[in-house]
Amino acid sequence: MTDYLKRQEVAAQLAPVSKLSTILTYLILTISLFAPMSDIWSLIILIAVVLLIILNHRLEKFTENVNGVSITTNHKAFNWPKFRWWLIALASIVTIVGIWLYIHFGQTELILIWIVVTAGGWLLIGILELLFRFNVFAS
């Protein structure tokens, strides 16, 4: 049984589960940003996000223990030098549109959400750049 588990096919079969749980995590986070919720729904969504993050972590550790190889090594986020300029261009366009909306329509709730999401995007870009600079993604 342990010989079977050490095969690369097991890691290949676990990769879609990891990707799906990552997509679900981001989907739930996006819903929680834009949907009006009461306190109980916010708590339920927060618990769901935490459980999905724990699932991702356990899947990653399991495949590393069995195969000695991480399933996220070849993920696009870890290929930051090729990926960064597209993300910076997209964030710049979103920022320019947000500034234009603010100038022409004033301060509305939707524009404030746009500004917060834009600031979060720039923060994410900064964090990824720092992580890459300190070789966190090195294999």
N, CA, C and O atoms as CSV, one atom per row, in Angstrom:
chain,resi,resn,atom,element,x,y,z
A,1,MET,N,N,0.824,-1.201,0.000
A,1,MET,CA,C,0.000,0.000,0.000
A,1,MET,C,C,0.863,1.258,0.000
A,1,MET,O,O,0.542,2.227,-0.687
A,2,THR,N,N,1.957,1.252,0.764
A,2,THR,CA,C,2.812,2.439,0.790
A,2,THR,C,C,3.514,2.644,-0.539
A,2,THR,O,O,3.801,3.781,-0.913
A,3,ASP,N,N,3.801,1.556,-1.270
A,3,ASP,CA,C,4.401,1.719,-2.594
A,3,ASP,C,C,3.444,2.421,-3.542
A,3,ASP,O,O,3.857,3.247,-4.356
A,4,TYR,N,N,2.168,2.092,-3.435
A,4,TYR,CA,C,1.183,2.741,-4.290
A,4,TYR,C,C,1.052,4.223,-3.945
A,4,TYR,O,O,0.934,5.069,-4.831
A,5,LEU,N,N,1.075,4.523,-2.657
A,5,LEU,CA,C,0.912,5.916,-2.251
A,5,LEU,C,C,2.087,6.785,-2.666
A,5,LEU,O,O,1.935,8.000,-2.791
A,6,LYS,N,N,3.247,6.196,-2.883
A,6,LYS,CA,C,4.418,6.982,-3.249
A,6,LYS,C,C,4.463,7.303,-4.740
A,6,LYS,O,O,5.388,7.979,-5.192
A,7,ARG,N,N,3.512,6.846,-5.491
A,7,ARG,CA,C,3.501,7.120,-6.921
A,7,ARG,C,C,3.056,8.553,-7.196
A,7,ARG,O,O,2.336,9.166,-6.407
A,8,GLN,N,N,3.495,9.055,-8.312
A,8,GLN,CA,C,3.153,10.421,-8.706
A,8,GLN,C,C,1.684,10.548,-9.103
A,8,GLN,O,O,1.140,11.652,-9.116
A,9,GLU,N,N,1.031,9.414,-9.431
A,9,GLU,CA,C,-0.377,9.474,-9.811
A,9,GLU,C,C,-1.247,9.957,-8.650
A,9,GLU,O,O,-2.266,10.615,-8.858
A,10,VAL,N,N,-0.834,9.626,-7.439
A,10,VAL,CA,C,-1.601,10.062,-6.274
A,10,VAL,C,C,-1.552,11.581,-6.161
A,10,VAL,O,O,-2.573,12.223,-5.915
A,11,ALA,N,N,-0.384,12.144,-6.336
A,11,ALA,CA,C,-0.267,13.607,-6.296
A,11,ALA,C,C,-1.045,14.243,-7.436
A,11,ALA,O,O,-1.651,15.301,-7.266
A,12,ALA,N,N,-1.028,13.598,-8.598
A,12,ALA,CA,C,-1.772,14.142,-9.740
A,12,ALA,C,C,-3.273,14.090,-9.488
A,12,ALA,O,O,-4.007,14.971,-9.938
A,13,GLN,N,N,-3.741,13.062,-8.769
A,13,GLN,CA,C,-5.170,12.974,-8.461
A,13,GLN,C,C,-5.570,13.927,-7.340
A,13,GLN,O,O,-6.724,14.348,-7.273
A,14,LEU,N,N,-4.645,14.268,-6.470
A,14,LEU,CA,C,-4.963,15.201,-5.381
A,14,LEU,C,C,-4.889,16.657,-5.821
A,14,LEU,O,O,-5.480,17.522,-5.175
A,15,ALA,N,N,-4.184,16.944,-6.895
A,15,ALA,CA,C,-4.036,18.328,-7.351
A,15,ALA,C,C,-5.369,18.997,-7.682
A,15,ALA,O,O,-5.563,20.148,-7.292
A,16,PRO,N,N,-6.306,18.331,-8.385
A,16,PRO,CA,C,-7.594,19.000,-8.637
A,16,PRO,C,C,-8.383,19.298,-7.365
A,16,PRO,O,O,-9.092,20.302,-7.299
A,17,VAL,N,N,-8.268,18.444,-6.362
A,17,VAL,CA,C,-8.959,18.697,-5.093
A,17,VAL,C,C,-8.394,19.954,-4.442
A,17,VAL,O,O,-9.144,20.779,-3.919
A,18,SER,N,N,-7.091,20.095,-4.474
A,18,SER,CA,C,-6.456,21.278,-3.901
A,18,SER,C,C,-6.854,22.534,-4.671
A,18,SER,O,O,-7.141,23.566,-4.064
A,19,LYS,N,N,-6.875,22.457,-5.986
A,19,LYS,CA,C,-7.259,23.618,-6.798
A,19,LYS,C,C,-8.718,23.995,-6.556
A,19,LYS,O,O,-9.051,25.176,-6.462
A,20,LEU,N,N,-9.594,22.981,-6.454
A,20,LEU,CA,C,-11.008,23.248,-6.212
A,20,LEU,C,C,-11.221,23.906,-4.853
A,20,LEU,O,O,-12.010,24.844,-4.737
A,21,SER,N,N,-10.539,23.432,-3.846
A,21,SER,CA,C,-10.709,24.038,-2.524
A,21,SER,C,C,-10.146,25.462,-2.496
A,21,SER,O,O,-10.671,26.317,-1.783
A,22,THR,N,N,-9.089,25.722,-3.261
A,22,THR,CA,C,-8.571,27.086,-3.362
A,22,THR,C,C,-9.579,28.001,-4.055
A,22,THR,O,O,-9.801,29.130,-3.617
A,23,ILE,N,N,-10.182,27.517,-5.124
A,23,ILE,CA,C,-11.195,28.296,-5.841
A,23,ILE,C,C,-12.386,28.571,-4.937
A,23,ILE,O,O,-12.905,29.688,-4.919
A,24,LEU,N,N,-12.825,27.569,-4.186
A,24,LEU,CA,C,-13.937,27.766,-3.264
A,24,LEU,C,C,-13.602,28.792,-2.188
A,24,LEU,O,O,-14.457,29.591,-1.804
A,25,THR,N,N,-12.377,28.776,-1.706
A,25,THR,CA,C,-11.971,29.751,-0.699
A,25,THR,C,C,-12.078,31.164,-1.243
A,25,THR,O,O,-12.636,32.041,-0.584
A,26,TYR,N,N,-11.548,31.397,-2.442
A,26,TYR,CA,C,-11.611,32.736,-3.032
A,26,TYR,C,C,-13.046,33.135,-3.378
A,26,TYR,O,O,-13.410,34.305,-3.259
A,27,LEU,N,N,-13.860,32.169,-3.804
A,27,LEU,CA,C,-15.257,32.459,-4.113
A,27,LEU,C,C,-16.008,32.891,-2.858
A,27,LEU,O,O,-16.766,33.861,-2.895
A,28,ILE,N,N,-15.809,32.189,-1.760
A,28,ILE,CA,C,-16.478,32.544,-0.511
A,28,ILE,C,C,-15.988,33.899,-0.005
A,28,ILE,O,O,-16.780,34.696,0.498
A,29,LEU,N,N,-14.680,34.165,-0.136
A,29,LEU,CA,C,-14.176,35.479,0.275
A,29,LEU,C,C,-14.777,36.602,-0.564
A,29,LEU,O,O,-15.099,37.665,-0.033
A,30,THR,N,N,-14.932,36.375,-1.871
A,30,THR,CA,C,-15.524,37.381,-2.750
A,30,THR,C,C,-16.986,37.618,-2.390
A,30,THR,O,O,-17.442,38.761,-2.342
A,31,ILE,N,N,-17.714,36.542,-2.139
A,31,ILE,CA,C,-19.118,36.678,-1.744
A,31,ILE,C,C,-19.228,37.457,-0.442
A,31,ILE,O,O,-20.115,38.297,-0.284
A,32,SER,N,N,-18.329,37.177,0.483
A,32,SER,CA,C,-18.405,37.877,1.773
A,32,SER,C,C,-18.084,39.366,1.640
A,32,SER,O,O,-18.516,40.163,2.473
A,33,LEU,N,N,-17.337,39.752,0.609
A,33,LEU,CA,C,-17.056,41.176,0.407
A,33,LEU,C,C,-18.267,41.942,-0.106
A,33,LEU,O,O,-18.497,43.079,0.305
A,34,PHE,N,N,-19.040,41.336,-0.996
A,34,PHE,CA,C,-20.074,42.083,-1.694
A,34,PHE,C,C,-21.497,41.787,-1.250
A,34,PHE,O,O,-22.400,42.559,-1.571
A,35,ALA,N,N,-21.729,40.717,-0.537
A,35,ALA,CA,C,-23.090,40.371,-0.126
A,35,ALA,C,C,-23.406,40.965,1.246
A,35,ALA,O,O,-22.602,40.853,2.172
A,36,PRO,N,N,-24.564,41.590,1.375
A,36,PRO,CA,C,-24.952,42.069,2.709
A,36,PRO,C,C,-25.339,40.889,3.589
A,36,PRO,O,O,-26.175,40.068,3.211
A,37,MET,N,N,-24.727,40.812,4.756
A,37,MET,CA,C,-24.951,39.656,5.609
A,37,MET,C,C,-25.203,40.081,7.043
A,37,MET,O,O,-24.768,41.139,7.497
A,38,SER,N,N,-25.910,39.227,7.721
A,38,SER,CA,C,-26.087,39.445,9.150
A,38,SER,C,C,-24.896,38.839,9.879
A,38,SER,O,O,-24.010,38.247,9.262
A,39,ASP,N,N,-24.888,38.990,11.168
A,39,ASP,CA,C,-23.755,38.497,11.958
A,39,ASP,C,C,-23.579,36.995,11.857
A,39,ASP,O,O,-22.449,36.512,11.786
A,40,ILE,N,N,-24.683,36.237,11.848
A,40,ILE,CA,C,-24.574,34.776,11.823
A,40,ILE,C,C,-24.029,34.296,10.474
A,40,ILE,O,O,-23.237,33.353,10.436
A,41,TRP,N,N,-24.440,34.929,9.360
A,41,TRP,CA,C,-23.935,34.521,8.049
A,41,TRP,C,C,-22.458,34.869,7.900
A,41,TRP,O,O,-21.701,34.121,7.281
A,42,SER,N,N,-22.058,35.976,8.453
A,42,SER,CA,C,-20.643,36.331,8.407
A,42,SER,C,C,-19.808,35.307,9.167
A,42,SER,O,O,-18.721,34.933,8.726
A,43,LEU,N,N,-20.314,34.862,10.298
A,43,LEU,CA,C,-19.614,33.853,11.088
A,43,LEU,C,C,-19.544,32.523,10.343
A,43,LEU,O,O,-18.505,31.862,10.360
A,44,ILE,N,N,-20.633,32.122,9.690
A,44,ILE,CA,C,-20.647,30.862,8.939
A,44,ILE,C,C,-19.659,30.920,7.782
A,44,ILE,O,O,-18.934,29.954,7.543
A,45,ILE,N,N,-19.617,32.034,7.062
A,45,ILE,CA,C,-18.685,32.160,5.939
A,45,ILE,C,C,-17.247,32.181,6.443
A,45,ILE,O,O,-16.370,31.581,5.821
A,46,LEU,N,N,-16.994,32.848,7.538
A,46,LEU,CA,C,-15.651,32.861,8.112
A,46,LEU,C,C,-15.208,31.452,8.508
A,46,LEU,O,O,-14.062,31.075,8.262
A,47,ILE,N,N,-16.089,30.682,9.109
A,47,ILE,CA,C,-15.766,29.296,9.478
A,47,ILE,C,C,-15.493,28.462,8.224
A,47,ILE,O,O,-14.575,27.641,8.218
A,48,ALA,N,N,-16.282,28.662,7.159
A,48,ALA,CA,C,-16.070,27.919,5.917
A,48,ALA,C,C,-14.706,28.242,5.310
A,48,ALA,O,O,-14.013,27.342,4.836
A,49,VAL,N,N,-14.319,29.504,5.322
A,49,VAL,CA,C,-13.013,29.892,4.782
A,49,VAL,C,C,-11.886,29.269,5.601
A,49,VAL,O,O,-10.920,28.757,5.036
A,50,VAL,N,N,-12.001,29.310,6.919
A,50,VAL,CA,C,-10.966,28.727,7.771
A,50,VAL,C,C,-10.856,27.222,7.527
A,50,VAL,O,O,-9.749,26.689,7.456
A,51,LEU,N,N,-11.992,26.532,7.398
A,51,LEU,CA,C,-11.959,25.088,7.138
A,51,LEU,C,C,-11.336,24.769,5.777
A,51,LEU,O,O,-10.605,23.787,5.648
A,52,LEU,N,N,-11.618,25.584,4.768
A,52,LEU,CA,C,-11.010,25.357,3.455
A,52,LEU,C,C,-9.505,25.611,3.478
A,52,LEU,O,O,-8.751,24.902,2.813
A,53,ILE,N,N,-9.068,26.594,4.222
A,53,ILE,CA,C,-7.634,26.854,4.341
A,53,ILE,C,C,-6.940,25.691,5.050
A,53,ILE,O,O,-5.851,25.278,4.653
A,54,ILE,N,N,-7.576,25.164,6.102
A,54,ILE,CA,C,-7.013,23.999,6.803
A,54,ILE,C,C,-6.967,22.795,5.864
A,54,ILE,O,O,-5.990,22.046,5.875
A,55,LEU,N,N,-8.012,22.598,5.048
A,55,LEU,CA,C,-8.021,21.500,4.082
A,55,LEU,C,C,-6.864,21.630,3.091
A,55,LEU,O,O,-6.171,20.653,2.807
A,56,ASN,N,N,-6.661,22.838,2.568
A,56,ASN,CA,C,-5.540,23.052,1.643
A,56,ASN,C,C,-4.208,22.716,2.295
A,56,ASN,O,O,-3.361,22.063,1.686
A,57,HIS,N,N,-4.024,23.157,3.517
A,57,HIS,CA,C,-2.771,22.914,4.228
A,57,HIS,C,C,-2.548,21.419,4.468
A,57,HIS,O,O,-1.439,20.920,4.276
A,58,ARG,N,N,-3.576,20.714,4.879
A,58,ARG,CA,C,-3.427,19.272,5.145
A,58,ARG,C,C,-3.176,18.485,3.861
A,58,ARG,O,O,-2.386,17.541,3.859
A,59,LEU,N,N,-3.842,18.865,2.769
A,59,LEU,CA,C,-3.575,18.196,1.487
A,59,LEU,C,C,-2.126,18.403,1.052
A,59,LEU,O,O,-1.468,17.474,0.583
A,60,GLU,N,N,-1.647,19.613,1.211
A,60,GLU,CA,C,-0.268,19.925,0.834
A,60,GLU,C,C,0.720,19.114,1.673
A,60,GLU,O,O,1.663,18.533,1.135
A,61,LYS,N,N,0.505,19.076,2.981
A,61,LYS,CA,C,1.411,18.324,3.854
A,61,LYS,C,C,1.356,16.826,3.567
A,61,LYS,O,O,2.383,16.149,3.619
A,62,PHE,N,N,0.165,16.301,3.262
A,62,PHE,CA,C,0.028,14.878,2.948
A,62,PHE,C,C,0.827,14.513,1.702
A,62,PHE,O,O,1.568,13.529,1.701
A,63,THR,N,N,0.674,15.310,0.637
A,63,THR,CA,C,1.398,14.987,-0.587
A,63,THR,C,C,2.904,15.174,-0.419
A,63,THR,O,O,3.690,14.440,-1.018
A,64,GLU,N,N,3.308,16.148,0.391
A,64,GLU,CA,C,4.744,16.306,0.644
A,64,GLU,C,C,5.305,15.114,1.413
A,64,GLU,O,O,6.415,14.666,1.128
A,65,ASN,N,N,4.551,14.592,2.388
A,65,ASN,CA,C,5.009,13.440,3.156
A,65,ASN,C,C,5.050,12.172,2.320
A,65,ASN,O,O,5.969,11.365,2.465
A,66,VAL,N,N,4.069,11.987,1.449
A,66,VAL,CA,C,3.999,10.760,0.658
A,66,VAL,C,C,4.994,10.780,-0.489
A,66,VAL,O,O,5.737,9.818,-0.684
A,67,ASN,N,N,5.014,11.870,-1.251
A,67,ASN,CA,C,5.822,11.914,-2.470
A,67,ASN,C,C,7.114,12.696,-2.328
A,67,ASN,O,O,8.024,12.544,-3.143
A,68,GLY,N,N,7.202,13.516,-1.318
A,68,GLY,CA,C,8.369,14.375,-1.194
A,68,GLY,C,C,8.326,15.541,-2.153
A,68,GLY,O,O,9.309,16.269,-2.289
A,69,VAL,N,N,7.193,15.730,-2.824
A,69,VAL,CA,C,7.034,16.797,-3.808
A,69,VAL,C,C,5.772,17.577,-3.471
A,69,VAL,O,O,4.741,16.995,-3.136
A,70,SER,N,N,5.862,18.891,-3.562
A,70,SER,CA,C,4.710,19.738,-3.306
A,70,SER,C,C,3.832,19.806,-4.543
A,70,SER,O,O,4.345,19.881,-5.660
A,71,ILE,N,N,2.493,19.781,-4.359
A,71,ILE,CA,C,1.610,19.879,-5.524
A,71,ILE,C,C,1.471,21.314,-6.007
A,71,ILE,O,O,0.956,21.534,-7.103
A,72,THR,N,N,1.908,22.289,-5.237
A,72,THR,CA,C,1.783,23.683,-5.659
A,72,THR,C,C,3.102,24.253,-6.182
A,72,THR,O,O,3.203,25.461,-6.400
A,73,THR,N,N,4.103,23.413,-6.386
A,73,THR,CA,C,5.397,23.912,-6.841
A,73,THR,C,C,5.296,24.590,-8.205
A,73,THR,O,O,5.960,25.598,-8.446
A,74,ASN,N,N,4.471,24.045,-9.096
A,74,ASN,CA,C,4.361,24.595,-10.443
A,74,ASN,C,C,3.171,25.524,-10.602
A,74,ASN,O,O,2.778,25.826,-11.729
A,75,HIS,N,N,2.597,25.976,-9.524
A,75,HIS,CA,C,1.444,26.859,-9.586
A,75,HIS,C,C,1.862,28.238,-10.108
A,75,HIS,O,O,3.001,28.662,-9.908
A,76,LYS,N,N,0.941,28.931,-10.774
A,76,LYS,CA,C,1.256,30.228,-11.386
A,76,LYS,C,C,1.718,31.268,-10.370
A,76,LYS,O,O,2.547,32.120,-10.691
A,77,ALA,N,N,1.194,31.207,-9.160
A,77,ALA,CA,C,1.577,32.204,-8.160
A,77,ALA,C,C,3.044,32.089,-7.795
A,77,ALA,O,O,3.645,33.064,-7.342
A,78,PHE,N,N,3.632,30.915,-7.984
A,78,PHE,CA,C,5.025,30.721,-7.639
A,78,PHE,C,C,5.945,31.054,-8.814
A,78,PHE,O,O,7.169,30.995,-8.691
A,79,ASN,N,N,5.353,31.400,-9.942
A,79,ASN,CA,C,6.107,31.832,-11.111
A,79,ASN,C,C,5.966,33.348,-11.217
A,79,ASN,O,O,5.599,33.875,-12.267
A,80,TRP,N,N,6.254,34.027,-10.143
A,80,TRP,CA,C,5.980,35.446,-9.989
A,80,TRP,C,C,6.648,36.349,-11.013
A,80,TRP,O,O,5.984,37.274,-11.480
A,81,PRO,N,N,7.917,36.158,-11.406
A,81,PRO,CA,C,8.525,37.105,-12.356
A,81,PRO,C,C,7.780,37.199,-13.685
A,81,PRO,O,O,7.698,38.284,-14.262
A,82,LYS,N,N,7.243,36.100,-14.180
A,82,LYS,CA,C,6.505,36.145,-15.446
A,82,LYS,C,C,5.082,36.639,-15.254
A,82,LYS,O,O,4.467,37.148,-16.192
A,83,PHE,N,N,4.561,36.496,-14.060
A,83,PHE,CA,C,3.166,36.778,-13.770
A,83,PHE,C,C,2.947,38.202,-13.260
A,83,PHE,O,O,1.845,38.742,-13.367
A,84,ARG,N,N,3.990,38.803,-12.708
A,84,ARG,CA,C,3.839,40.066,-11.982
A,84,ARG,C,C,3.389,41.217,-12.870
A,84,ARG,O,O,2.555,42.010,-12.433
A,85,TRP,N,N,3.888,41.350,-14.077
A,85,TRP,CA,C,3.587,42.526,-14.898
A,85,TRP,C,C,2.140,42.543,-15.354
A,85,TRP,O,O,1.556,43.616,-15.507
A,86,TRP,N,N,1.552,41.378,-15.576
A,86,TRP,CA,C,0.140,41.333,-15.932
A,86,TRP,C,C,-0.720,41.769,-14.751
A,86,TRP,O,O,-1.707,42.483,-14.932
A,87,LEU,N,N,-0.358,41.350,-13.562
A,87,LEU,CA,C,-1.120,41.718,-12.371
A,87,LEU,C,C,-0.962,43.210,-12.060
A,87,LEU,O,O,-1.925,43.858,-11.650
A,88,ILE,N,N,0.228,43.752,-12.249
A,88,ILE,CA,C,0.449,45.177,-12.020
A,88,ILE,C,C,-0.325,46.012,-13.047
A,88,ILE,O,O,-0.891,47.050,-12.704
A,89,ALA,N,N,-0.349,45.563,-14.296
A,89,ALA,CA,C,-1.118,46.272,-15.327
A,89,ALA,C,C,-2.611,46.259,-15.002
A,89,ALA,O,O,-3.284,47.280,-15.144
A,90,LEU,N,N,-3.131,45.112,-14.569
A,90,LEU,CA,C,-4.540,45.013,-14.212
A,90,LEU,C,C,-4.861,45.893,-13.005
A,90,LEU,O,O,-5.882,46.581,-12.990
A,91,ALA,N,N,-4.002,45.872,-12.008
A,91,ALA,CA,C,-4.228,46.709,-10.821
A,91,ALA,C,C,-4.158,48.190,-11.180
A,91,ALA,O,O,-4.905,48.989,-10.615
A,92,SER,N,N,-3.287,48.571,-12.097
A,92,SER,CA,C,-3.195,49.968,-12.521
A,92,SER,C,C,-4.468,50.414,-13.226
A,92,SER,O,O,-4.965,51.513,-12.981
A,93,ILE,N,N,-4.997,49.565,-14.099
A,93,ILE,CA,C,-6.235,49.894,-14.807
A,93,ILE,C,C,-7.391,50.028,-13.818
A,93,ILE,O,O,-8.188,50.961,-13.912
A,94,VAL,N,N,-7.480,49.091,-12.870
A,94,VAL,CA,C,-8.543,49.145,-11.861
A,94,VAL,C,C,-8.409,50.405,-11.006
A,94,VAL,O,O,-9.416,51.012,-10.641
A,95,THR,N,N,-7.191,50.800,-10.686
A,95,THR,CA,C,-6.960,52.017,-9.905
A,95,THR,C,C,-7.388,53.255,-10.685
A,95,THR,O,O,-8.040,54.141,-10.133
A,96,ILE,N,N,-7.027,53.320,-11.952
A,96,ILE,CA,C,-7.401,54.477,-12.787
A,96,ILE,C,C,-8.915,54.571,-12.927
A,96,ILE,O,O,-9.481,55.661,-12.852
A,97,VAL,N,N,-9.571,53.432,-13.132
A,97,VAL,CA,C,-11.039,53.436,-13.227
A,97,VAL,C,C,-11.652,53.877,-11.895
A,97,VAL,O,O,-12.627,54.629,-11.887
A,98,GLY,N,N,-11.101,53.426,-10.786
A,98,GLY,CA,C,-11.599,53.830,-9.472
A,98,GLY,C,C,-11.453,55.321,-9.229
A,98,GLY,O,O,-12.358,55.957,-8.689
A,99,ILE,N,N,-10.318,55.883,-9.624
A,99,ILE,CA,C,-10.105,57.337,-9.482
A,99,ILE,C,C,-11.091,58.098,-10.364
A,99,ILE,O,O,-11.661,59.104,-9.941
A,100,TRP,N,N,-11.290,57.615,-11.597
A,100,TRP,CA,C,-12.232,58.263,-12.505
A,100,TRP,C,C,-13.646,58.214,-11.935
A,100,TRP,O,O,-14.365,59.212,-11.982
A,101,LEU,N,N,-14.052,57.063,-11.397
A,101,LEU,CA,C,-15.387,56.934,-10.798
A,101,LEU,C,C,-15.542,57.874,-9.603
A,101,LEU,O,O,-16.592,58.493,-9.429
A,102,TYR,N,N,-14.514,57.979,-8.793
A,102,TYR,CA,C,-14.570,58.841,-7.614
A,102,TYR,C,C,-14.690,60.310,-8.014
A,102,TYR,O,O,-15.443,61.064,-7.398
A,103,ILE,N,N,-13.946,60.717,-9.049
A,103,ILE,CA,C,-13.988,62.113,-9.509
A,103,ILE,C,C,-15.358,62.447,-10.096
A,103,ILE,O,O,-15.892,63.525,-9.833
A,104,HIS,N,N,-15.932,61.541,-10.884
A,104,HIS,CA,C,-17.177,61.846,-11.583
A,104,HIS,C,C,-18.435,61.563,-10.781
A,104,HIS,O,O,-19.451,62.219,-11.009
A,105,PHE,N,N,-18.413,60.625,-9.863
A,105,PHE,CA,C,-19.629,60.252,-9.145
A,105,PHE,C,C,-19.572,60.525,-7.649
A,105,PHE,O,O,-20.571,60.350,-6.951
A,106,GLY,N,N,-18.436,60.943,-7.155
A,106,GLY,CA,C,-18.328,61.246,-5.734
A,106,GLY,C,C,-18.167,59.991,-4.886
A,106,GLY,O,O,-17.844,58.911,-5.382
A,107,GLN,N,N,-18.401,60.171,-3.602
A,107,GLN,CA,C,-18.168,59.085,-2.661
A,107,GLN,C,C,-19.472,58.323,-2.427
A,107,GLN,O,O,-20.339,58.766,-1.674
A,108,THR,N,N,-19.596,57.160,-3.092
A,108,THR,CA,C,-20.741,56.283,-2.865
A,108,THR,C,C,-20.222,54.985,-2.241
A,108,THR,O,O,-19.017,54.744,-2.176
A,109,GLU,N,N,-21.154,54.166,-1.791
A,109,GLU,CA,C,-20.760,52.911,-1.137
A,109,GLU,C,C,-20.045,51.975,-2.119
A,109,GLU,O,O,-19.056,51.334,-1.762
A,110,LEU,N,N,-20.544,51.900,-3.347
A,110,LEU,CA,C,-19.920,51.025,-4.345
A,110,LEU,C,C,-18.506,51.487,-4.681
A,110,LEU,O,O,-17.607,50.663,-4.853
A,111,ILE,N,N,-18.306,52.792,-4.776
A,111,ILE,CA,C,-16.970,53.315,-5.076
A,111,ILE,C,C,-16.024,53.075,-3.904
A,111,ILE,O,O,-14.844,52.791,-4.112
A,112,LEU,N,N,-16.525,53.185,-2.677
A,112,LEU,CA,C,-15.689,52.876,-1.517
A,112,LEU,C,C,-15.273,51.405,-1.503
A,112,LEU,O,O,-14.134,51.085,-1.161
A,113,ILE,N,N,-16.194,50.509,-1.872
A,113,ILE,CA,C,-15.850,49.085,-1.976
A,113,ILE,C,C,-14.800,48.890,-3.058
A,113,ILE,O,O,-13.856,48.121,-2.879
A,114,TRP,N,N,-14.961,49.590,-4.190
A,114,TRP,CA,C,-13.993,49.511,-5.292
A,114,TRP,C,C,-12.607,49.932,-4.803
A,114,TRP,O,O,-11.609,49.287,-5.125
A,115,ILE,N,N,-12.547,51.010,-4.027
A,115,ILE,CA,C,-11.271,51.522,-3.524
A,115,ILE,C,C,-10.640,50.531,-2.544
A,115,ILE,O,O,-9.429,50.312,-2.573
A,116,VAL,N,N,-11.455,49.937,-1.685
A,116,VAL,CA,C,-10.930,48.964,-0.724
A,116,VAL,C,C,-10.394,47.725,-1.447
A,116,VAL,O,O,-9.324,47.223,-1.102
A,117,VAL,N,N,-11.124,47.232,-2.438
A,117,VAL,CA,C,-10.658,46.064,-3.200
A,117,VAL,C,C,-9.379,46.402,-3.965
A,117,VAL,O,O,-8.468,45.578,-4.045
A,118,THR,N,N,-9.310,47.607,-4.526
A,118,THR,CA,C,-8.094,48.039,-5.235
A,118,THR,C,C,-6.902,48.113,-4.283
A,118,THR,O,O,-5.808,47.659,-4.616
A,119,ALA,N,N,-7.113,48.679,-3.115
A,119,ALA,CA,C,-6.028,48.749,-2.131
A,119,ALA,C,C,-5.597,47.343,-1.702
A,119,ALA,O,O,-4.408,47.088,-1.512
A,120,GLY,N,N,-6.551,46.443,-1.552
A,120,GLY,CA,C,-6.212,45.062,-1.224
A,120,GLY,C,C,-5.409,44.391,-2.325
A,120,GLY,O,O,-4.506,43.601,-2.047
A,121,GLY,N,N,-5.735,44.702,-3.576
A,121,GLY,CA,C,-4.967,44.159,-4.693
A,121,GLY,C,C,-3.527,44.641,-4.693
A,121,GLY,O,O,-2.600,43.860,-4.910
A,122,TRP,N,N,-3.344,45.944,-4.445
A,122,TRP,CA,C,-1.978,46.476,-4.375
A,122,TRP,C,C,-1.218,45.887,-3.189
A,122,TRP,O,O,-0.019,45.623,-3.283
A,123,LEU,N,N,-1.918,45.680,-2.072
A,123,LEU,CA,C,-1.286,45.045,-0.908
A,123,LEU,C,C,-0.860,43.619,-1.235
A,123,LEU,O,O,0.228,43.190,-0.851
A,124,LEU,N,N,-1.716,42.885,-1.943
A,124,LEU,CA,C,-1.368,41.520,-2.362
A,124,LEU,C,C,-0.150,41.512,-3.276
A,124,LEU,O,O,0.732,40.665,-3.131
A,125,ILE,N,N,-0.097,42.453,-4.216
A,125,ILE,CA,C,1.062,42.546,-5.107
A,125,ILE,C,C,2.326,42.812,-4.296
A,125,ILE,O,O,3.363,42.194,-4.540
A,126,GLY,N,N,2.246,43.723,-3.338
A,126,GLY,CA,C,3.404,44.024,-2.495
A,126,GLY,C,C,3.853,42.827,-1.676
A,126,GLY,O,O,5.050,42.565,-1.558
A,127,ILE,N,N,2.889,42.093,-1.104
A,127,ILE,CA,C,3.235,40.911,-0.307
A,127,ILE,C,C,3.878,39.846,-1.183
A,127,ILE,O,O,4.887,39.258,-0.794
A,128,LEU,N,N,3.312,39.588,-2.362
A,128,LEU,CA,C,3.903,38.589,-3.258
A,128,LEU,C,C,5.313,38.987,-3.689
A,128,LEU,O,O,6.200,38.139,-3.786
A,129,GLU,N,N,5.512,40.275,-3.947
A,129,GLU,CA,C,6.843,40.739,-4.342
A,129,GLU,C,C,7.846,40.539,-3.211
A,129,GLU,O,O,8.967,40.088,-3.447
A,130,LEU,N,N,7.448,40.873,-1.981
A,130,LEU,CA,C,8.351,40.666,-0.840
A,130,LEU,C,C,8.647,39.188,-0.610
A,130,LEU,O,O,9.784,38.813,-0.324
A,131,LEU,N,N,7.613,38.349,-0.738
A,131,LEU,CA,C,7.839,36.914,-0.567
A,131,LEU,C,C,8.789,36.370,-1.633
A,131,LEU,O,O,9.633,35.519,-1.351
A,132,PHE,N,N,8.641,36.870,-2.857
A,132,PHE,CA,C,9.539,36.422,-3.921
A,132,PHE,C,C,10.965,36.919,-3.667
A,132,PHE,O,O,11.926,36.175,-3.864
A,133,ARG,N,N,11.101,38.163,-3.234
A,133,ARG,CA,C,12.428,38.727,-2.979
A,133,ARG,C,C,13.174,37.988,-1.865
A,133,ARG,O,O,14.398,37.862,-1.907
A,134,PHE,N,N,12.428,37.502,-0.871
A,134,PHE,CA,C,13.060,36.769,0.222
A,134,PHE,C,C,13.093,35.268,-0.021
A,134,PHE,O,O,13.317,34.492,0.908
A,135,ASN,N,N,12.869,34.853,-1.270
A,135,ASN,CA,C,12.976,33.464,-1.717
A,135,ASN,C,C,12.076,32.502,-0.946
A,135,ASN,O,O,12.478,31.377,-0.649
A,136,VAL,N,N,10.871,32.939,-0.625
A,136,VAL,CA,C,9.929,32.058,0.066
A,136,VAL,C,C,9.427,30.980,-0.888
A,136,VAL,O,O,9.134,29.864,-0.460
A,137,PHE,N,N,9.326,31.305,-2.190
A,137,PHE,CA,C,8.811,30.352,-3.163
A,137,PHE,C,C,9.885,29.446,-3.745
A,137,PHE,O,O,9.585,28.625,-4.611
A,138,ALA,N,N,11.106,29.571,-3.300
A,138,ALA,CA,C,12.182,28.734,-3.848
A,138,ALA,C,C,11.942,27.286,-3.482
A,138,ALA,O,O,11.523,26.968,-2.369
A,139,SER,N,N,12.214,26.416,-4.435
A,139,SER,CA,C,12.001,24.993,-4.160
A,139,SER,C,C,13.273,24.303,-3.751
A,139,SER,O,O,13.265,23.102,-3.484
